[in-house]
Amino acid sequence: MRLRSLVAAAAVSALGISLAACGGSDSGDSSNGGSSGDQTLTYWASNQGTSLDNDKQVLTPVLQKFTQDTGIKVNLEVIGWNDLQTRIQTATTSGQGPDVLNIGNTWAASLQATGAFLPFDNDAMTAIGGKDKFVPTALATGGKEGEDPTSVPLYGLAYGLYYNKAMFAAAGLQPPKTWEEMVTDAQKLTIPAKKQWGMALAAGSYTENVHFAFINASQNGADWFDKDGKPTFTGDGNVQGVLRYLDLMQKDKVANPSNAQYDNGTKSVNDFATKKVAMVINQNNADSSIVANGMKAGEYGVVPFPAPAGAAQPVASHVAGINLSIFKNTKHKDAALKFVKYMTDEATQTTLGKPFSSLPVLKDAKPVFTTDAAEAATFSDVYNTKSKPLPLVPAEDQFESTVGKAMNGLFGKIATGGTVTADDVKAALKSAQDQVAASS
């Protein structure tokens, strides 16, 4: 998922698809106990495929099967990521939202704090099949620790280090297992005469930047908030983690300074697919873009994003993905719970895993997004054992925005010939920390 800042007047770009003959979320019996056949749910889905229309094509038969099985109709609206968070925030304020919706899992604690979403208490969790069916790290993204979650996992994603097999073989290199090996390999594979770089970074994307601030700091054993939810951005582990990532462009010189203008991960993935760079760090849903841009599946490999030798924690990704929530004011609570159970059962997860390039959120489920067994095993291992949730605090969205944009500025300074020191990083993080503290 990619988190977008809320703006007061965002343009709405959504595709509405009606799978029911008539009615909306308030049609039929308004009680929870009415017959299934007279109920219609409204469902907001996030854009997971190649386009809004592609999502419609993928989801329509899946939702039709739910209707056939239960008699419950579903009105589907697919909403682009640029608009989804704003639409959700507006709905929490107005009370005019859908019954069920997708959320970026990093938004869970912030949305939970609004009080607008149904807690998955013991009864609700039992109704959807029980908490034990989920991968524990995925379920942990459902809300603030110690409280009943207000969302459950739907689609899993994780970061991996993609590498060009031919470039590595020609240089006599093996895939890196540590940060130090990754940097050394990238330096050997940076060949100015060939206009070839060791790595590509989405250094102008605040969402990508904050993810790597979090991952690198986690490898150092650092946290961005204390137990009371107060920001601790200026801790040494955070500062050094950010600087380590910035140094890929600054000190190590393995990334093109023009990457500071790459405002989304697609641009860095495209450089990798067109063989301008030897490595790129991206989530597992990059596969389709890599192949679409001309690289064959057998030409690349994937290993976990490496930590420094002796790292405090072997964190290789945050727990990325999409969760499902139910608005508390739904008139169809039981039907909504049936829908969540259906969307998170093994059969539906298998059906959607391939077109949406997602990792299973269910224990013991096999990934189907790729036919490469080694790649599937790598991403599954990262997701299940080497991932850590982003901060589960109400201010998480502000953390992403302030820290990510601070890193955008630091990369911009490096790209234009400036030098960024640990003190510069600390000052930038102090400014971000002050912004978050002031709005808490």
C-alpha positions in Angstrom: 0.0 0.0 0.0 0.9 3.6 -0.5 -0.2 6.1 2.1 -1.4 9.5 0.8 -1.8 12.7 2.9 -5.3 13.9 3.5 -6.2 17.1 1.6 -9.3 19.1 2.1 -10.5 19.1 -1.5 -9.2 16.0 -3.1 -10.7 15.1 -6.5 -12.6 11.9 -6.4 -11.6 9.3 -9.0 -13.6 6.1 -8.4 -15.2 3.5 -10.5 -18.7 2.4 -9.2 -19.9 -1.0 -10.1 -23.3 -2.3 -9.1 -23.5 -6.0 -8.6 -27.1 -5.7 -7.3 -30.2 -5.1 -9.3 -31.2 -2.3 -6.9 -30.7 -0.8 -3.5 -27.7 0.4 -1.4 -26.3 -0.2 2.0 -29.6 0.8 3.7 -31.8 -1.4 1.5 -33.8 -4.3 2.9 -34.3 -5.1 6.6 -32.4 -2.6 8.7 -31.9 -5.1 11.6 -29.1 -7.5 11.9 -31.5 -10.4 12.0 -33.2 -9.9 8.6 -33.0 -12.6 5.9 -29.9 -12.5 3.8 -31.8 -12.2 0.6 -33.1 -8.7 1.2 -29.7 -7.2 2.2 -27.3 -5.2 0.1 -23.8 -4.3 1.3 -21.7 -1.4 0.0 -18.1 -2.3 -0.4 -15.2 0.1 -1.1 -12.3 -1.7 -2.6 -8.8 -0.3 -3.1 -7.0 -0.4 -6.4 -4.9 -3.5 -6.4 -4.8 -4.4 -10.1 -3.4 -2.6 -13.1 -6.4 -0.2 -13.3 -9.8 0.4 -11.6 -11.4 -1.4 -14.5 -9.1 -4.4 -14.0 -10.1 -4.5 -10.3 -13.8 -4.6 -11.4 -13.1 -7.5 -13.7 -11.2 -9.5 -11.0 -13.7 -8.8 -8.2 -17.0 -9.0 -10.0 -17.1 -12.8 -10.3 -15.8 -13.2 -6.7 -18.6 -11.0 -5.3 -21.2 -12.7 -7.5 -20.2 -16.1 -6.0 -20.7 -14.5 -2.5 -24.2 -13.5 -3.5 -24.9 -16.9 -4.9 -23.7 -18.6 -1.7 -25.5 -16.2 0.8 -28.2 -14.2 -1.1 -26.5 -11.0 0.1 -25.9 -8.5 -2.7 -22.8 -6.3 -3.0 -22.5 -2.9 -4.5 -18.8 -2.5 -5.4 -16.9 0.8 -5.7 -13.2 0.6 -6.6 -11.3 3.7 -5.4 -7.8 4.8 -6.4 -5.1 5.3 -3.8 -4.9 9.0 -4.4 -8.5 9.3 -3.1 -9.2 6.4 -0.8 -7.9 7.9 2.5 -9.7 11.2 1.9 -12.9 9.3 1.1 -12.6 7.3 4.3 -11.9 10.4 6.4 -14.9 12.2 5.0 -17.1 9.1 5.7 -15.9 8.9 9.3 -16.9 12.5 9.8 -20.2 12.4 7.9 -21.4 9.0 8.9 -22.2 8.3 5.3 -19.8 5.4 4.5 -19.9 1.9 3.1 -20.6 -1.2 5.1 -17.2 -2.8 4.4 -14.0 -1.2 3.0 -10.4 -1.8 2.3 -7.8 0.3 4.2 -4.0 0.6 3.9 -3.0 -1.4 6.9 -0.7 1.4 8.1 -3.8 3.5 8.6 -5.4 1.1 11.0 -4.5 2.7 14.3 -5.2 6.2 13.1 -8.7 5.1 11.8 -9.3 3.1 15.0 -8.9 6.2 17.0 -11.9 7.9 15.2 -14.2 5.4 16.9 -16.1 4.9 13.6 -15.2 1.3 13.0 -16.5 -2.0 14.4 -14.1 -3.7 16.8 -13.4 -7.3 16.0 -14.1 -8.5 19.6 -14.3 -12.2 20.4 -17.7 -12.6 18.9 -16.9 -10.8 15.7 -13.6 -12.6 15.3 -15.3 -15.9 15.8 -17.9 -15.0 13.2 -15.2 -14.5 10.6 -13.4 -17.7 11.4 -11.3 -16.9 14.4 -8.0 -15.0 14.8 -5.9 -18.1 14.7 -6.4 -18.4 10.9 -4.3 -15.3 10.3 -0.5 -14.8 10.1 0.2 -13.2 13.5 2.3 -10.4 12.1 -0.5 -9.6 9.6 -3.2 -9.6 12.3 -1.0 -7.3 14.5 -1.6 -4.5 11.9 -5.3 -4.4 12.8 -5.1 -1.6 15.3 -3.5 -0.4 18.5 -1.8 -3.0 20.6 -3.9 -4.1 23.6 -7.2 -3.2 22.0 -9.6 -5.2 19.8 -8.5 -4.6 16.2 -10.8 -2.7 13.9 -9.5 -4.3 10.8 -8.2 -7.7 9.7 -5.7 -8.7 7.0 -6.9 -9.1 3.4 -3.8 -8.9 1.1 -0.2 -9.2 2.2 2.9 -7.5 0.7 6.6 -7.4 1.6 9.8 -5.9 0.4 12.5 -7.9 -1.3 15.8 -7.1 -3.0 15.5 -7.8 -6.7 18.8 -8.5 -8.5 19.7 -9.0 -12.2 21.1 -12.6 -12.5 23.2 -11.9 -15.6 24.8 -8.8 -14.2 25.7 -10.7 -11.0 27.1 -13.7 -12.9 29.2 -11.5 -15.2 30.8 -9.8 -12.2 31.3 -13.2 -10.4 29.0 -12.1 -7.6 26.5 -13.9 -5.3 23.3 -12.3 -4.0 24.1 -10.3 -0.9 23.2 -11.5 2.6 24.3 -8.4 4.5 24.1 -4.6 4.0 27.8 -4.4 3.5 27.8 -7.1 0.8 24.9 -5.3 -0.9 26.8 -2.0 -1.0 30.0 -3.7 -2.2 28.1 -5.5 -5.0 26.4 -2.4 -6.0 29.7 -0.5 -6.2 31.1 -3.2 -8.5 28.0 -3.1 -10.6 28.0 0.7 -11.0 29.7 1.3 -14.3 29.5 4.9 -15.5 30.9 4.0 -19.0 27.8 1.8 -19.5 25.5 4.2 -17.8 24.8 1.4 -15.4 24.1 1.9 -11.7 24.2 -0.6 -8.9 20.8 0.3 -7.5 17.7 2.4 -8.2 15.9 4.2 -5.4 12.5 5.9 -5.3 14.2 8.7 -3.5 11.6 11.3 -4.3 8.7 9.3 -2.9 8.0 10.1 0.7 6.1 6.8 1.2 9.0 4.7 0.0 11.5 6.8 1.9 9.7 6.5 5.2 9.3 2.8 4.8 13.1 2.5 4.5 13.6 4.9 7.4 11.5 2.5 9.5 13.2 -0.7 8.3 16.7 0.6 8.7 16.0 2.0 12.1 14.3 -1.3 13.1 17.5 -3.1 12.1 19.3 -0.9 14.6 16.8 -1.8 17.3 15.2 1.6 17.3 11.6 2.7 17.6 9.9 5.9 16.4 7.4 6.2 19.3 7.6 5.4 23.0 5.1 3.2 24.8 2.9 6.2 25.4 2.7 7.0 21.7 5.0 10.0 21.8 7.5 10.5 18.9 11.1 9.7 19.5 12.4 10.5 16.0 15.8 11.9 17.1 17.1 8.7 18.7 20.5 7.6 17.4 19.2 4.4 15.9 16.7 6.3 13.8 19.3 8.9 12.8 21.9 6.3 11.8 19.3 4.2 10.0 18.2 7.1 7.8 21.7 8.2 7.1 22.7 4.6 6.1 19.9 4.7 3.5 20.8 8.2 2.3 24.4 7.1 1.9 23.5 4.8 -0.9 23.4 7.9 -3.0 25.8 10.1 -1.1 28.8 8.1 0.2 28.4 4.8 -1.6 27.5 6.4 -4.9 25.6 3.4 -6.1 22.4 5.3 -7.1 21.9 7.9 -9.8 21.4 11.4 -8.2 18.5 11.8 -10.6 16.6 9.2 -8.5 15.8 12.1 -6.2 13.1 13.0 -8.7 11.6 9.5 -8.7 8.3 10.1 -6.8 7.0 6.6 -7.0 8.4 3.0 -6.9 7.3 2.3 -10.5 10.1 4.5 -11.8 12.9 2.7 -10.0 11.3 -0.7 -11.0 11.3 0.4 -14.6 15.0 1.2 -14.5 15.6 -2.3 -13.2 13.3 -4.0 -15.8 15.1 -2.1 -18.6 18.5 -3.2 -17.2 19.8 0.2 -16.3 20.5 -0.9 -12.8 21.5 -4.2 -11.2 19.2 -4.1 -8.1 16.0 -2.5 -6.8 14.2 -2.9 -3.5 10.5 -3.3 -4.0 7.4 -5.1 -2.8 6.4 -8.4 -4.4 3.7 -6.8 -6.5 6.6 -5.4 -8.7 6.7 -8.7 -10.6 4.0 -7.7 -13.1 5.7 -4.3 -13.8 9.1 -5.9 -14.3 7.8 -8.4 -16.8 5.6 -5.8 -18.6 8.7 -3.7 -19.1 10.6 -6.4 -20.9 12.5 -8.5 -18.4 11.7 -12.2 -18.3 10.8 -13.8 -15.0 13.9 -16.0 -15.1 16.2 -13.1 -15.5 15.9 -11.8 -12.0 16.1 -13.2 -8.5 15.0 -12.0 -5.1 16.6 -12.1 -1.6 15.6 -10.5 1.6 16.5 -6.8 2.0 19.7 -7.3 4.0 20.6 -5.8 7.4 24.1 -4.9 8.5 26.2 -7.6 9.9 25.5 -8.0 13.6 22.2 -6.0 13.3 20.0 -5.8 16.4 17.0 -7.1 14.5 16.9 -8.9 11.1 14.0 -6.8 9.9 13.7 -6.9 6.1 10.3 -5.2 5.6 7.4 -3.6 7.3 4.2 -5.7 7.3 2.8 -4.2 4.1 -0.7 -4.8 2.8 -4.4 -4.1 2.8 -6.9 -4.7 5.6 -10.7 -5.0 5.8 -12.8 -2.9 8.1 -16.5 -2.6 8.9 -18.1 0.8 9.7 -19.7 0.6 13.2 -22.9 2.2 12.0 -23.6 -0.5 9.3 -27.2 -1.6 9.3 -26.1 -5.1 8.2 -23.5 -6.2 10.8 -24.1 -9.9 10.4 -24.0 -9.7 6.6 -20.8 -7.6 6.7 -19.2 -10.2 9.0 -20.2 -12.9 6.6 -18.6 -10.9 3.8 -15.3 -10.4 5.7 -15.2 -14.2 6.4 -15.7 -14.9 2.7 -13.0 -12.5 1.6 -10.5 -14.0 4.1 -11.2 -17.6 3.5 -8.7 -19.9 1.8 -10.5 -20.2 -1.5 -11.1 -16.5 -2.0 -7.5 -15.7 -1.0 -6.2 -18.1 -3.6 -8.5 -16.7 -6.3 -7.3 -13.1 -5.6 -3.6 -13.8 -4.8 -2.5 -14.2 -8.5 -4.2 -11.1 -10.1 -3.4 -8.8 -7.2 0.1 -10.2 -6.6 -0.5 -10.6 -2.9 1.0 -12.8 -0.2 -1.3 -15.0 1.9 -2.5 -13.5 5.1 -3.6 -17.0 6.3 -1.4 -19.5 8.1 0.0 -22.3 6.0 -1.5 -20.8 2.8 0.7 -21.0 -0.3 1.6 -17.9 -2.3 0.2 -18.0 -5.9 1.4 -14.6 -7.2 4.4 -16.3 -8.9 5.3 -19.7 -10.3 9.0 -19.2 -9.1 9.2 -21.4 -6.0 12.3 -19.7 -4.7 10.8 -16.2 -5.0 7.6 -17.3 -3.4 9.6 -18.8 -0.5 11.7 -15.7 0.0 8.7 -13.3 0.1 6.7 -15.6 2.4 9.7 -15.9 4.8 10.1 -12.2 4.9 6.4 -11.6 5.4 6.0 -14.2 8.1 9.3 -13.9 10.0 11.3 -10.8 9.1 8.6 -8.1 9.0 7.6 -5.6 11.6 4.4 -3.5 11.7 4.8 0.2 11.2 4.0 2.2 14.5 0.6 1.2 15.8 -0.2 4.7 17.0 -2.9 7.3 16.0 -0.1 9.6 14.7 1.3 7.0 12.3 0.0 8.9 9.3 1.8 12.0 10.4 5.0 10.0 11.0 4.8 8.8 7.4 4.2 12.3 6.0 6.7 14.3 8.1 9.6 11.8 8.1 9.2 10.8 4.5 9.1 14.4 3.2 12.1 15.2 5.3 14.0 12.5 3.6 12.8 13.8 0.2 14.5 17.1 1.1 17.7 15.4 2.2 18.0 13.3 -1.0 17.4 16.5 -2.9 20.3 18.2 -1.2 22.6 15.2 -1.9 21.4 15.1 -5.6 22.4 18.8 -6.1 25.9 18.3 -4.7 25.3 19.1 -1.0 26.5 17.0 1.9 24.2 15.5 4.6 25.6 14.7 8.0 24.2 12.9 11.0 23.5 16.3 12.5 21.5 17.3 9.4 19.5 14.2 9.6 18.8 14.7 13.3 17.8 18.3 12.7 15.3 17.2 10.0 13.9 14.5 12.2 13.6 17.0 15.1 11.5 19.2 12.9 9.3 16.3 11.9 9.0 15.2 15.6 8.0 18.7 16.6 5.2 18.8 14.0 3.8 15.5 15.1 4.0 16.4 18.8 2.3 19.7 18.2 -0.7 18.1 16.5 -1.1 15.3 19.1 
